[in-house]
């Protein structure tokens, strides 16, 4: 390799090295409540379930109690879900599994359960009033947990960890009024410095660990320049992560080794030339 090529190589290493370092996050950058709040809301977007416009297919494995120890029972309950989100509209279609071929559609304050669905069709739909909660049906996943942890009303503090690759944010939940139920009072969230994404979120009530969201660094992938978690485990716990009473495992499905995750509904090959609004129709 001649001197010119060595110089070019060295320059590229320096440029991309600086770019990678510039994207890293640490507690030095998160020295105010406003900065922490902004960071947490941004990092939450690494979950496909929190995107406003997305088409993603998940393999979902949920279990409760003793069922979690039985591989055969868990396998029988496993589902393939196609999830579409467009602004305040959401469609969850059970493509495979015990609830197939039904789907659940939410439009604003109304929720529709349709007993016969396809990739682009919704039939035999019944309407129910929605309580406004964003609980993910049939699991212990609740996207409101992320909203609660990142609320600007909370007290937040960033701390270093022994492992220099990660840092921790402690969130103290502001007490709710007597009219509302207070589920958690503290959240400990752990983040990957380089990617700026969560690897674990622990939710506490009265000093007892109640729920753990765990994300796995090696299963983060970049889509259109943004990091996304493709594997997530959620446990409802009794004080310890290994002592759980409900568990949900999710992973993004693949087709021909390509993730079935599209940041725009229209980019999904199976939904091309399909008007997005028609996917949420229940007439």
N, C-alpha and C positions, 0 to 999 in steps of 0.2 A: 504494500500500500504506500503510495507516494505521499509527500508532505501535504499537498493540497487536499487529498482525500482525508488524511488524518485531521487536518484543520476543520474540514466540513463536519466530520464525525464528532469531533470535540465540541464544535459549535452547537450541533443538534442536541447533544447530551446536556449541555449547559442550558439551552433554551427549554427543553422539555423537563429538565430537572427543576428549573425555577418554576415552571408552570405547575408541576406536581406539588412543590412545596407551598406555592401560593394558595393552592386549593385546600391545604390542610387546615384544620380547626383546632384550637386549644383554648384553655381557660383564659389565656392572655387576651384572646379576641372576645371572650364572653364575660367582660368585667362589669356589665350593668344588667339590670333586669330586662330592659328593653331589648338588648342584644341577645340575651338568652332566649327570650320569648320568640323573637324573630327566627333564630336558629332552629328552635324546636319545631316550629310550624313548618319551616322549610324541610327539615329532616324527615318529618312525618310523611312527606310526599313520596318517600322511597317505598311506601306500601302501595301496591296497585289498588287496594281497596279504598284508598283515600283520594284517588284521582277523580276529577270532575268529568273527564271525557276519556273513556277507555273501553276496550274490549279485551277481556282476559278470560282464559279457561283455567280453572283450578281443579286439582284432584284434592278432595276433602275427605279427611279421615277423622271422625269425631266419635268419642266414646264417653261413657259415664260409669262410675263405680267399678264393680268387678268385671264388667264387660271389657275394660281396658286391658285386662290381662289375657284375653282370649283372641288369638290371631284370626281364628275363623269367624268369630262374631264381628270383629272389626272389619274384616274383608267384606263381609256381607252387607255392611252399612256404608261402605266407601262409595263416594259419589263423584261424578264429573260434572262440574258446574260451569256454565258459560255466563259470565257477568258483563253486562253492558251498563255504562253510566253516561248520562248526558245531562249536564247541569243538575237540576233537582229531580231528574227521572232515573230510575234504576230498574233493571230487569235481571233476574237470576233464574236461569233455565237449567233444570236438572236433566242433563243429556243422558247420563247413565246412573244407575243406582236405584235404590228403593223408591225414590220419589219421582223417577222418570215416568212419563214425559211431561211433568207439570212445570209451571213457572210461577214466580211471584213478581209482580210489577208494582212499582210505587211511583206515583205522580203527585208531587206535592203532599197534600194531606190525605190522599186516598191510597189504599193498598188493595191490589187485585190478586186473587189466587185463581189461576187458570189450570184446569185439570188436564188439558190436552194441548201441548205446545210442540213447536219445532224450532229450528234455528232462527226462522224469521216469522213464525206464526204463533198466535195466542188464541186459544179457543176455550169455550165453556168457562168464562171468567165470572167470578163473584167478587163484589166490592165489600171492603171492610174499612172502617175508620182507622186512621193511623194515629198512634200516640206521639208521633214525631221522633221517636227513638230510632237510632240507626243500628239497632241490634241486628247482627247477622243471623238469619233464621237457622235454628237447629244446632247452634254452636255456642261457645262462650266468648266468641269474638264480638266486641262492641266497639265500633269506631268512635263512639263518644268517649271512650277511655283516653284516646289520643287527644281529643279536644280538651278534656278535663286537665290532663297533664300539662298542656301547653297554654292554658288560660292565663291571660295577662293579670287576672285577679290574684294569682298565687304568689307566694314568696319563692324565689329560686336562687340557687347557689351552685356555682361550678367548682369542682375539686379535681386535683390531679390524682392519679393512681400510680401504684408501683410500676405497673406495666406502662411504659411511655407511649404505647400505641393507642391507648384508650384514655378517656376521662369520664367523669361522673357529674350528673346534674341532679341535685336534690330539690324536689318540689314539695312545698307544704301547701296543701289544699286549703283554701279559705273556707271557713265554716259556712254551710248553707243555712238558710233561714229555717225556722221550726216547721214551716209548711212543706219543705222538700226533704227527701231522704238523702242523707250523706253517706255514700258508699265507702269512699276512701279518704284518708287524711294525709297520706304521704306517698310520693312516688320517687323511686330511685331509678334513674335512667342512665345507661352506659352507652358510650358512643365510640365509634372508630374515628380517630383523628383524621386519617388520610382521606377517607371517603365522606366524612361528615354525616354518617348514618347511624341509627340505633342498632345495638347488638342485643340489648336486653332492657326490659322495663319491668320493675317490681312495684306492685301496688299493695299498700299497707292500710290496715284499719286497726286502730287501737294497738299499734306496735306488732300486729300479726300479719304475716305475709298472706295475702288473699288471692292474688293473681300474678302470673308471670308470662309476659310476652318475650319469646326468645327468637332472635334472628341470627342467621349463621353467615359470618363474613365471607366464606368461600362460595356461598350461593347468591351473592350479590352480582348483578350483571348490569352493564350499561346499555341503555336503550335511548337513542337520540341524544346522547351526551349526558343522560341522567341515570344515577344509580337506582336500581330497584331490587328489593328483596324478593327472591323466588321461592324461598322456603321459610315457613313460620310455624312455631309451635306455641300454643297458648294453653296454660294450665291454671285451673281454679284450685287453689292450694289450701292446706290446713297448717300453715306455719312454715313449711319448707317446700322447695320446688319439687323434690322427689316424693312428697306426700300430697298427692293430688286426688281430687274427686271427679274431675272432668278434664278431658284433654282434646284439643283440636289440632290436627296437623294439616297444613296446606302446602301444596307446591304447584307452581305454574306448569301446566301441561305443555308437551312438545309435539310437533309433527315434523317428521323427517329432520330431527335434531334442532328444529327452529322453535323458539318459544312462541306460544300462542298468546302474545301480549302486544297490543297495539294501542298507542297513545291517542289515536283517533279512530272512532268506530268505522269510518269509511276506509281506513287502511287495512282492515281485516279482509283477507281475500274472499271469505265466504259471505261478506256483506257488501261487496262492491255492487254499485248500481242499485242498492236498496236505500230508499229514503230513510234516514235515521229515525225520524219521528214515527214512522210506521211500525217500528220495532216495539213501541210502547203502546200501541193501539189495543183496546180491549172491547171494541164494538162487535 
